[in-house]
Amino acid sequence: MGHHPVEDSNNSSNPTFDSIVSKRLSRRQLLKGSASAATISVIGALGLSACGSDSSGSSSSPAAGNGGSVTLNPESLGFEAVPTSLEDRVRVPAGYRAEVLFAKGDPIEDGVAEFLNDGTDVDYDRRSGDEHDGMWFFGISDDGRYDPERSDRGILCINHENLEDNTLHDLGVIKAVDNGGSRPKIQVDREMNGHGVSCIEVRKISNKWEVVRSSPYNRRVTIFTEMDVKGPAAGSNLLRGKSSPQGTKRWGTMNNCAHGFTPWGTYIAAEENWYAYFRKGDDAANRTADENTLVQRYGVGSAWAYREWDTVENGGDIYARFDANATGTDPLNDYQNEPNLHGYVTEIDPFRPAQRPRVRTAFGRFSHEGAWAAPAEAGKPLVFYMGDDSRGEYAYKYVSSANWDPADATGGLTTGDKYLDDGKLYVATFNEDGSGEWKELSYGVNGLDENNPLFTFRNQGDVMIAARLAADHVGATKMDRPEWAAVHPTSREVYLTLTNGNQSNRAADETDPANPRAVNSNGHIIRWKEAGNDSAATSFTWDIFLFGSAADRDSDYNVSGLTEDNEFSSPDGLFIDHRGLIWIQTDDGALKDTTNNQMLVAIPGSVGDGGQRTIITSGKEGTATVDTFVGQSAESIQLKRFFVGPSGCEITGIYLTPDARTMFVNVQHPGERGSKDLFNTDKSVWPAPSRDATAFGEAGNRPRSATVVIYREDGGEIGI
């Protein structure tokens, strides 16, 4: 998520997604010298299983909180496609309105001063953080319990992935070299508190949403928040250090991209580019061979997000820990193991704000994009799908050891201890015949033990800490930056965005049926169906759902037949709502001269609903002809553009209320890559003071990330 250097540390010889599937169908090379987020089974929660069908074949059901109905499995979309836009404002379809609900710097408590937006604001631990990203809404009952049917009152949990440094400070970023060797503490505190998660109560009053600043549920989780480390890696020698001598606590969470949620009403924040926040030089002589392998495989020391937080004068461990250099061989004397405490998912209970969040190490350590649950079924394991958002990395899933018991639905983080600390982690391989397999990553299984040639795995904690190396060893398939996943609430099919893979030409003989374009700067979406329709199965079948492209590209590149009404690039955010519509959000730079980033919607089919296509593609070493399978055309699935954001932004994060009358969407970093001397105002001045998201902002206004709320003016369902 966000535009940043892409970590690329996978030097394993594992086959890429391209090369694995190149044998799926026939391949002829003409070379020189020689190719919802899942809901918590919202349908069940809303009692929709007894719905009747209407004459069109769609079905409807009573909806909570509005006295209307929700249309299940809609057969058509009910709006005119929004045109592409380069305007510095939000565009939505005719008949809709969009309002800013919660913007960077907005207070979350009574008594906090209104945001000045001039770089002098402080106390970000009591304000919205920056760069809104993944989010989820947890309905609140009248007696204060989690109520998944509630549509007019809830806790909105929002990730704050990163910072727009140009807009954050009054005088710009003051570097240590310009301040006597240390960063100003006031700036560092602003930056560290600008990361993390916001949990805020929101209510719909007189058909308008507002943040309830007096709510006892409101809280910020930041880089300063103390957390408990749980699961198989807790207490590992690889986690112990000066800031956490027992390896069972951690300060804060950072670079949270997407999210997840659980059937018991807790939020999952996923750390993505955590590795880039640490300083690390040439300290190999003070580390073991395994430790050096671990550092290199995770890109620690790339430091593109390093902000010199460790230089705060007399700051103590909480600041100094971002210097991960090994000063000697004893990790208790420095912070060399600090990066090993990051790269997991964190569970937060929005209903118990006094509880410390818990780091769930059983989900493995990598650049977590998010963790999306398959619909929970009583008596069966819980399943979460995850992508490792770096080039050439893998797709994973976690399967709990315990079978789901609905009686645990009110247990909060204690329930999380039962289901999220004890389970099996798997990594995906995509076979040449269109089948796939989940390879288990458990100690003593598949060669993951002390005799492993890549890393000395001594226990399950080691396997989780070095999950990428474990996945390398079992032969996982390299993917083109796996991002968001979504699970269909009824078919249980899984969709995964591959935002882009190769920005420059690759050899044509590296293309294949699953990735048949020599230049994949626009990305694609794959999907799979688990064997027996069982989310815990260890095998599956797959195909490609959609390819990103400009509308004017030829059919060998624009494989899905995109038009001006639906051309898109770099799919990132993904959500399948409880009615069965799929929403696609973009984080793109390839079509930046055509449109700002956007959100589209379609009616998905199913794995295998398309057909065979032959594609001719040219690369840096020749041309390849590739036979492949693709899903239905964009026209067949009614793919339409629904939303376009302001200049310089990314569209990310989405939730549709159970009554389908309100949609929350995040606009991240408007004005990105603007002039630091002008605080990015040369690129964007969004949002407007009126909070009308479709209005133009005022000259000189520093752009702000924000959560936008969307309604239909006639009060009807969103999208249909």
C-alpha positions in Angstrom: 0.0 0.0 0.0 1.2 3.5 -0.8 4.0 4.4 -3.1 7.3 3.3 -1.7 10.4 1.3 -2.6 9.2 -2.3 -3.0 11.1 -4.8 -0.8 12.6 -7.6 -3.0 14.6 -10.0 -0.8 13.4 -13.3 -2.2 16.4 -14.8 -3.9 15.2 -18.4 -3.5 15.1 -20.6 -6.6 11.4 -21.3 -6.0 9.4 -21.1 -9.2 7.4 -17.9 -9.8 3.7 -18.0 -10.3 4.5 -17.4 -13.9 6.9 -20.4 -14.3 4.9 -22.9 -12.3 1.8 -22.5 -14.4 3.5 -22.2 -17.7 2.9 -25.9 -18.3 -0.8 -25.7 -17.4 -1.7 -25.5 -21.1 0.3 -25.6 -24.3 3.0 -23.0 -24.7 4.7 -21.9 -27.9 7.7 -19.5 -27.7 8.8 -17.4 -30.6 12.1 -16.3 -29.0 15.1 -14.7 -30.6 17.2 -17.7 -31.3 14.5 -20.1 -30.4 5.5 -16.9 -23.0 -14.3 -9.4 1.6 -12.7 -9.0 3.0 -14.8 -11.8 4.3 -17.7 -11.2 6.5 -18.3 -13.0 9.7 -20.9 -15.0 7.8 -22.9 -11.8 7.8 -25.7 -13.6 6.0 -26.1 -15.9 9.0 -25.7 -13.1 11.4 -28.5 -11.2 9.7 -30.7 -14.2 9.5 -30.6 -14.1 5.7 -30.7 -17.9 5.1 -34.5 -17.9 5.0 -34.8 -15.2 2.3 -37.3 -15.5 -0.4 -36.4 -15.0 -4.1 -37.9 -12.3 -6.2 -39.0 -12.8 -9.8 -35.5 -11.9 -11.2 -33.8 -14.6 -9.2 -32.2 -12.2 -6.8 -33.2 -12.5 -3.2 -34.0 -10.0 -0.5 -34.0 -10.1 3.3 -35.0 -7.8 6.2 -32.1 -5.5 7.1 -31.2 -4.3 10.6 -31.8 -0.8 11.7 -33.7 0.6 8.7 -36.8 -1.4 8.2 -35.9 -2.0 4.6 -34.4 -5.0 2.8 -31.1 -6.2 1.5 -30.8 -7.7 -2.0 -28.8 -10.9 -2.1 -27.0 -12.0 -5.2 -28.1 -8.9 -7.3 -28.2 -9.4 -11.0 -27.4 -5.9 -12.1 -25.8 -2.7 -10.9 -28.0 0.4 -10.6 -25.8 3.4 -11.5 -24.0 5.1 -14.4 -20.3 4.5 -14.4 -18.3 7.5 -13.0 -15.9 8.8 -15.6 -12.2 9.0 -15.1 -11.1 12.1 -13.3 -8.0 14.2 -12.6 -9.8 16.7 -10.5 -8.8 17.3 -6.9 -12.0 16.1 -5.4 -14.1 12.9 -4.9 -16.4 11.8 -7.7 -19.3 9.4 -7.1 -22.3 8.4 -9.2 -25.3 10.7 -9.8 -27.8 10.3 -6.9 -25.1 9.7 -4.3 -23.4 12.0 -1.8 -20.0 11.6 -0.1 -19.0 13.3 3.1 -15.8 13.4 5.1 -16.3 11.7 8.5 -12.9 11.5 10.1 -9.8 13.2 8.8 -6.2 13.3 9.9 -5.9 15.3 13.1 -9.5 15.2 14.0 -9.9 14.9 17.9 -11.3 11.7 19.3 -12.0 13.1 22.7 -13.9 16.0 24.2 -11.6 18.8 25.2 -9.0 18.3 22.5 -8.5 21.4 20.4 -9.8 21.4 16.8 -7.1 20.6 14.3 -5.2 23.6 13.0 -3.5 21.7 10.1 -0.5 24.0 10.1 2.0 21.6 11.5 1.8 22.8 15.1 -0.8 20.3 16.3 0.4 17.9 19.0 -1.3 15.2 21.1 -1.8 12.8 18.1 -2.4 10.1 20.7 -5.8 11.8 21.1 -6.4 12.6 17.4 -6.8 10.7 14.1 -3.5 9.4 12.8 -2.3 9.8 9.2 -2.7 7.8 6.1 -6.0 6.0 6.7 -5.9 2.4 5.3 -7.7 -0.8 6.1 -10.7 -0.6 8.5 -13.7 -2.4 9.9 -17.0 -1.5 11.6 -18.2 -3.3 14.7 -21.9 -2.7 15.5 -22.8 -1.8 19.1 -26.0 -3.0 20.7 -28.0 -0.7 23.0 -26.4 -2.4 26.0 -22.9 -2.0 24.7 -22.2 -5.5 23.2 -20.9 -6.4 19.8 -23.9 -6.6 17.4 -23.0 -7.6 13.9 -26.5 -6.6 12.7 -26.3 -3.0 13.8 -26.1 -0.5 10.9 -26.5 2.9 12.7 -24.0 2.7 15.6 -20.6 1.1 15.9 -16.9 1.3 16.5 -14.9 2.1 13.4 -11.3 0.8 13.6 -9.0 2.4 11.1 -5.3 1.7 10.3 -2.9 4.6 9.9 -0.3 3.1 7.7 2.4 5.8 7.3 3.0 9.5 7.3 2.9 12.3 4.8 6.0 14.0 6.3 5.6 17.1 4.1 2.3 18.0 5.8 3.0 17.0 9.3 5.3 19.6 10.8 5.3 23.4 10.8 8.9 23.8 9.7 9.2 20.5 7.8 11.2 17.5 9.1 14.2 18.5 11.1 16.9 15.9 10.7 19.4 14.9 13.4 22.3 16.3 11.5 20.7 19.7 11.6 19.8 19.5 15.3 23.0 18.6 17.1 22.8 14.9 16.3 19.2 14.3 17.6 15.7 14.6 16.2 13.4 17.0 18.1 11.3 14.9 20.5 8.1 16.9 19.6 8.5 15.9 16.0 9.3 12.3 16.7 6.3 12.0 19.1 4.0 13.4 16.4 5.3 10.9 13.9 5.2 7.9 16.2 1.6 8.7 17.4 0.6 9.4 13.8 1.0 5.7 13.1 -1.2 2.9 14.5 -4.9 2.4 14.7 -7.9 4.6 15.6 -10.9 3.1 17.3 -13.8 5.6 17.3 -17.5 5.3 18.0 -19.7 6.6 15.1 -23.4 7.0 15.0 -26.0 7.8 12.3 -28.2 10.6 13.6 -30.9 12.1 11.4 -29.4 10.4 8.3 -26.0 11.8 9.0 -22.9 10.1 10.5 -20.8 11.7 13.2 -18.0 10.7 15.5 -19.0 10.5 19.2 -16.1 12.2 20.8 -17.4 11.5 24.3 -17.5 7.7 23.8 -15.6 5.5 26.3 -14.7 3.3 23.4 -12.5 5.8 21.6 -8.8 5.1 21.7 -5.6 5.4 19.8 -3.2 2.4 19.5 0.2 3.9 18.4 3.9 3.0 18.3 4.0 3.8 22.1 1.3 1.3 23.0 2.5 -1.7 25.1 1.4 -5.1 23.7 1.7 -8.7 24.8 3.4 -11.1 22.5 1.5 -14.4 22.2 1.7 -17.7 20.3 4.6 -20.0 19.4 7.2 -17.3 19.1 6.6 -15.7 22.5 9.6 -15.9 24.7 11.9 -17.0 21.8 15.6 -16.2 22.2 15.2 -14.4 18.8 12.7 -12.0 20.4 14.7 -11.2 23.5 16.5 -7.9 23.8 17.1 -4.8 25.8 13.6 -3.5 25.3 12.0 -6.9 25.9 14.2 -9.2 28.0 11.7 -12.0 28.1 10.6 -11.7 24.5 6.9 -11.4 25.6 6.1 -7.8 25.2 6.4 -5.2 22.4 5.9 -1.5 22.1 3.4 -0.5 19.5 2.5 -1.3 15.9 3.5 0.4 12.7 2.9 0.5 9.0 -0.4 -1.2 9.4 -1.8 -1.7 5.9 -4.9 -3.8 5.7 -6.8 -5.5 8.5 -8.9 -8.4 9.6 -11.6 -9.2 12.0 -12.8 -12.1 14.1 -16.2 -13.7 14.8 -15.9 -12.5 18.4 -15.8 -8.8 17.4 -12.1 -8.0 17.6 -9.9 -6.2 15.1 -6.7 -7.4 13.4 -4.1 -4.9 12.4 -1.4 -6.2 10.0 2.1 -4.8 9.8 3.5 -4.4 6.3 6.7 -2.4 5.7 7.9 -2.6 9.3 11.4 -3.7 8.3 12.2 -0.3 6.8 11.9 1.6 10.1 15.2 0.3 11.6 18.8 1.5 11.3 21.2 -1.4 10.7 24.8 -1.2 9.3 27.4 -3.8 8.7 27.2 -5.8 11.9 27.4 -9.3 10.4 30.5 -10.2 12.6 28.3 -9.9 15.7 25.6 -12.1 14.4 25.3 -15.9 13.8 24.9 -17.2 10.3 21.2 -17.8 11.0 20.7 -14.3 12.3 22.4 -12.8 9.2 20.2 -15.0 7.0 17.1 -13.7 8.8 18.1 -10.1 8.5 18.8 -10.4 4.8 15.7 -12.4 3.9 13.5 -9.7 5.6 15.3 -6.7 4.1 16.1 -5.2 7.5 18.4 -2.3 7.0 16.8 -1.0 3.8 15.7 1.9 6.0 13.6 3.8 3.4 11.1 4.6 6.2 13.8 5.1 8.8 13.1 8.5 10.5 16.0 8.7 13.1 13.6 8.1 16.0 16.4 6.4 17.9 18.4 9.7 18.0 16.0 11.4 20.5 18.1 12.6 23.3 17.7 10.7 26.6 14.6 9.0 25.1 15.2 5.5 26.6 14.4 2.2 25.0 11.1 3.2 23.4 13.1 5.5 21.0 16.5 3.8 21.0 15.1 0.5 19.9 15.0 1.6 16.2 18.8 1.2 16.1 18.9 -2.5 15.3 22.7 -2.7 15.0 24.3 -5.7 16.9 26.9 -4.0 19.1 28.0 -7.4 20.4 26.9 -11.0 20.5 24.6 -10.6 23.5 21.1 -9.4 22.3 20.2 -8.3 25.8 22.7 -5.5 25.6 21.2 -3.8 22.5 18.2 -3.9 20.1 19.5 -6.3 17.4 16.4 -8.5 17.9 13.9 -5.6 17.8 12.9 -6.2 14.2 12.1 -9.8 15.1 9.3 -8.4 17.3 7.6 -7.0 14.3 6.0 -8.3 11.1 3.0 -10.1 12.7 -0.7 -9.3 13.1 -2.0 -7.6 16.2 -5.4 -8.3 17.8 -7.2 -5.3 19.3 -10.5 -5.5 21.3 -12.5 -2.4 20.4 -15.0 -3.1 23.2 -12.4 -3.3 26.0 -10.1 -0.2 25.4 -8.2 -0.8 28.7 -6.9 -4.1 27.5 -3.4 -4.3 25.9 -3.4 -5.6 22.3 -2.0 -9.0 21.6 0.6 -9.9 18.9 -0.4 -13.1 17.3 2.8 -14.8 16.1 1.1 -18.0 14.9 0.1 -16.1 11.7 3.8 -15.9 10.8 6.2 -13.1 10.2 6.4 -11.3 6.9 5.0 -8.1 5.2 1.4 -8.7 6.2 -1.0 -7.0 4.0 -4.0 -8.2 6.1 -5.7 -11.3 7.4 -9.2 -12.1 6.1 -11.5 -14.6 7.6 -13.5 -17.2 5.8 -17.1 -17.3 7.0 -17.1 -19.1 10.4 -18.9 -22.4 10.7 -19.7 -24.0 14.0 -17.7 -27.2 14.6 -15.1 -26.3 12.0 -11.7 -24.6 12.2 -11.4 -20.9 11.6 -9.4 -19.9 8.5 -7.7 -16.6 7.6 -6.0 -15.8 4.3 -3.0 -13.5 4.0 -0.7 -12.0 1.4 3.0 -11.0 1.8 3.1 -7.7 0.0 6.6 -7.7 -1.4 7.8 -8.6 -4.9 8.1 -12.3 -5.5 6.5 -13.3 -2.1 3.8 -15.7 -1.2 0.1 -16.3 -0.3 -0.6 -17.9 3.1 -3.5 -19.2 5.2 -3.9 -19.9 8.9 -6.1 -22.7 10.1 -7.0 -22.9 13.8 -6.5 -26.1 15.8 -9.8 -25.5 17.7 -13.1 -25.8 16.0 -15.4 -22.7 16.2 -17.8 -22.7 19.1 -20.3 -19.8 18.8 -20.4 -19.7 22.6 -17.0 -18.0 22.4 -18.4 -15.0 20.6 -18.2 -12.7 23.6 -14.8 -13.7 24.9 -12.7 -10.9 23.4 -8.9 -11.4 23.5 -9.3 -14.5 25.6 -11.1 -16.1 22.7 -8.3 -15.0 20.5 -5.9 -16.9 22.7 -7.8 -20.1 22.0 -8.2 -19.7 18.2 -5.3 -17.5 17.1 -2.3 -18.8 19.1 -2.7 -22.5 18.2 -3.1 -23.5 14.6 -1.3 -24.4 11.4 0.2 -21.9 8.9 0.2 -22.9 5.2 1.8 -21.4 2.1 0.4 -21.8 -1.4 1.9 -23.5 -4.4 0.2 -23.1 -7.8 0.6 -26.2 -10.0 1.0 -26.4 -13.7 -2.4 -28.2 -14.2 -4.5 -25.5 -12.6 -4.6 -27.1 -9.2 -2.9 -25.8 -6.1 -1.6 -27.1 -2.8 -1.2 -25.6 0.7 2.2 -26.6 2.2 2.2 -26.9 5.9 4.8 -24.7 7.8 5.2 -26.6 11.0 8.3 -27.7 12.9 9.3 -31.2 12.0 7.1 -31.2 8.9 8.4 -30.8 5.3 12.0 -30.6 6.5 11.5 -27.7 8.8 13.9 -28.8 11.5 17.5 -28.4 12.8 18.9 -30.0 9.6 17.3 -27.5 7.3 19.8 -26.1 4.8 18.3 -22.5 4.8 17.8 -22.0 8.6 18.2 -24.0 11.8 14.6 -24.4 12.9 14.6 -25.6 16.5 10.9 -25.2 17.3 7.6 -23.8 16.0 8.6 -20.3 17.2 11.6 -20.3 14.8 9.3 -21.4 11.9 7.0 -18.4 12.6 9.8 -15.9 13.0 11.5 -17.2 9.8 8.2 -17.9 7.9 9.6 -16.7 4.6 12.6 -19.0 4.8 10.2 -21.9 5.7 8.1 -21.0 2.7 11.2 -20.9 0.5 12.2 -24.3 1.6 8.8 -26.0 0.9 8.7 -24.6 -2.7 6.0 -21.9 -2.4 5.1 -20.1 -5.6 6.4 -16.6 -6.0 3.7 -14.1 -6.6 3.5 -10.5 -8.0 3.1 -8.6 -4.7 0.1 -10.3 -3.0 -2.1 -7.7 -1.4 -5.8 -7.8 -0.2 -7.8 -11.0 -0.2 -11.6 -11.4 0.0 -13.8 -14.5 0.6 -17.2 -14.8 -1.0 -19.8 -15.1 1.8 -21.7 -17.9 0.1 -19.4 -19.6 -2.5 -16.4 -19.3 -0.2 -14.1 -18.7 -3.2 -11.1 -16.6 -2.4 -9.9 -13.6 -4.4 -6.4 -12.1 -4.1 -5.1 -8.9 -5.7 -1.6 -9.0 -7.2 -1.0 -5.3 -7.5 1.9 -5.4 -10.0 5.0 -7.4 -10.4 7.5 -6.3 -13.0 7.6 -2.6 -13.8 10.1 -3.1 -16.5 10.4 -5.7 -19.3 11.1 -9.2 -18.4 12.1 -11.9 -20.8 9.2 -13.3 -22.8 10.1 -16.8 -21.8 9.3 -15.8 -18.2 5.7 -15.3 -19.0 3.1 -18.0 -18.5 -0.7 -18.7 -18.5 -1.2 -17.2 -15.1 0.8 -14.0 -15.8 1.0 -13.9 -19.6 2.2 -10.3 -20.1 5.9 -9.5 -20.3 5.3 -6.2 -18.5 2.9 -6.5 -15.6 2.8 -2.9 -14.5 -1.0 -2.9 -14.2 -1.5 -6.1 -12.0 -4.3 -8.7 -11.9 -6.6 -10.5 -9.6 -6.5 -14.3 -9.1 -9.0 -16.5 -7.3 -9.3 -20.1 -6.1 -11.8 -22.6 -4.9 -10.9 -24.9 -2.0 -11.4 -28.6 -2.5 -14.8 -29.7 -1.3 -15.7 -26.1 -0.7 -13.8 -26.5 2.6 -11.8 -23.5 3.6 -9.5 -25.7 5.7 -8.7 -28.0 2.7 -5.1 -28.5 1.6 -5.8 -28.3 -2.2 -7.6 -26.0 -4.6 -8.2 -25.0 -8.2 -7.5 -21.5 -9.5 -7.9 -19.1 -12.4 -7.4 -15.4 -13.2 -10.4 -13.1 -12.5 -9.3 -9.8 -14.0 -6.4 -8.1 -15.6 -5.7 -4.4 -15.1 -5.1 -2.3 -18.3 -5.6 0.9 -20.1 -8.7 0.7 -22.3 -6.8 1.5 -25.5 -4.3 -1.5 -25.2 -4.7 -4.4 -27.6 -6.5 -7.6 -26.6 -3.2 -9.4 -26.0 -2.6 -7.0 -23.1 -6.2 -5.8 -22.2 -7.2 -9.4 -21.7 -10.4 -8.6 -19.7 -11.7 -6.2 -22.3 -11.7 -3.0 -20.2 -13.3 0.1 -21.5 -13.3 3.8 -20.5 -16.0 2.9 -18.0 -13.8 0.4 -16.1 -10.1 0.7 -17.1 -8.0 0.3 -13.9 -4.5 -0.5 -12.9 -2.7 -1.9 -9.8 -5.7 -3.5 -7.9 -5.0 -3.3 -4.2 -8.0 -3.1 -1.8 -10.6 -5.8 -2.2 -14.0 -6.4 -0.6 -16.9 -8.7 -1.2 -20.0 -7.4 0.5 -22.6 -9.6 2.1 -24.8 -9.3 -1.0 -22.1 -10.8 -3.2 -20.7 -7.7 -5.0 -17.0 -7.3 -5.3 -15.3 -3.9 -4.8 -11.9 -3.2 -6.2 -9.7 -0.3 -5.1 -6.5 0.9 -6.8 -3.1 2.1 -5.7 -1.7 3.0 -9.1 1.0 5.1 -10.8 0.7 3.6 -14.3 -2.5 5.4 -15.4 -1.8 8.6 -13.4 -2.2 10.8 -16.6 -5.6 9.3 -17.2 -7.3 9.2 -13.8 -6.7 9.5 -10.1 -7.0 6.3 -8.1 -10.5 4.8 -8.0 -12.9 2.1 -6.8 -14.9 -0.2 -9.1 -17.6 -2.8 -8.5 -18.7 -5.9 -10.3 -20.8 -9.0 -9.9 -18.3 -11.8 -9.7 -18.8 -15.2 -11.3 -16.9 -18.2 -10.2 -13.7 -20.1 -10.7 -13.7 -21.7 -14.2 -16.5 -19.5 -15.7 -14.3 -18.1 -18.4 -12.4 -19.9 -21.1 -9.1 -20.4 -22.9 -7.3 -17.4 -24.5 -4.2 -17.2 -26.6 -2.0 -14.2 -25.9 1.0 -12.9 -27.8 3.4 -10.8 -25.6 6.7 -9.2 -26.3 9.5 -8.9 -23.7 13.1 -7.8 -23.6 14.4 -11.0 -25.2 11.7 -11.8 -27.7 8.1 -12.8 -28.1 6.0 -15.5 -26.5 2.6 -17.0 -27.3 0.8 -18.2 -24.3 -2.4 -20.2 -23.9 -4.1 -19.3 -20.7 -7.5 -19.4 -18.8 -9.2 -16.1 -17.8 -12.5 -15.3 -16.2 -15.5 -13.7 -17.9 -15.0 -10.4 -19.6 -15.3 -7.1 -17.7 -18.6 -6.5 -19.6 -20.0 -9.9 -18.5 -19.4 -9.2 -14.8 -20.7 -5.6 -15.2 -17.5 -4.0 -14.0 -18.1 -0.3 -13.4 -16.2 2.6 -11.9 -18.0 3.8 -8.7 -15.6 6.3 -7.1 -12.6 8.4 -8.0 -10.5 10.1 -5.4 -8.7 13.5 -5.3 -5.2 14.2 -6.7 -2.3 12.1 -5.5 -4.3 9.7 -3.3 -4.8 6.0 -3.0 -8.3 4.5 -2.4 -8.2 1.9 0.3 -10.3 0.5 3.1 -14.0 -0.2 2.8 -17.0 -1.3 4.8 -20.7 -1.7 3.9 -23.2 -1.6 6.8 -25.5 -4.6 7.1 -28.4 -2.6 5.8 -26.3 -1.8 2.7 -27.3 1.9 3.0 -23.9 3.3 4.2 -20.4 2.7 2.8 -17.2 3.8 4.5 -14.1 4.4 2.2 -10.7 5.7 3.0 -8.8 8.3 0.9 -5.1 7.9 1.7 -2.4 10.5 1.2 -4.0 13.0 -1.2 -1.3 15.3 -2.5 1.4 12.6 -2.3 4.7 13.6 -4.0 3.9 17.2 -3.9 6.4 19.9 -3.0 7.7 19.7 0.6 8.2 23.5 0.5 4.5 23.9 -0.2 3.4 21.1 2.2 2.0 19.2 -0.8 -0.6 21.9 -1.6 0.7 22.2 -5.1 -0.7 18.7 -5.7 -3.9 18.7 -3.5 -5.8 20.9 -1.1 -8.5 18.3 -0.4 -10.7 18.0 1.6 -12.9 21.1 1.7 -13.8 22.8 5.0 -17.4 22.0 4.4 -16.6 18.2 4.6 -18.4 17.7 1.3 -16.0 15.2 -0.2 -17.1 16.1 -3.7 -16.2 19.8 -3.3 -12.9 21.4 -4.1 -10.7 22.4 -1.2 -9.3 25.9 -0.4 -6.0 27.2 -1.6 -3.2 26.6 0.8 -5.0 23.9 2.7 -2.6 21.0 3.6 -4.2 17.8 2.2 -5.4 15.3 4.7 -6.2 11.5 4.6 -9.8 10.9 5.6 -12.6 8.4 6.0 -15.4 9.2 3.6 -19.0 8.1 4.2 -21.2 7.5 1.1 -25.0 7.4 0.9 -27.6 7.2 -1.8 -29.7 10.3 -1.8 -33.0 8.3 -2.0 -31.9 6.1 1.0 -31.6 3.0 -1.1 -29.0 0.3 -1.2 -25.5 1.2 -2.4 -24.5 0.1 -5.8 -27.7 -1.6 -7.1 
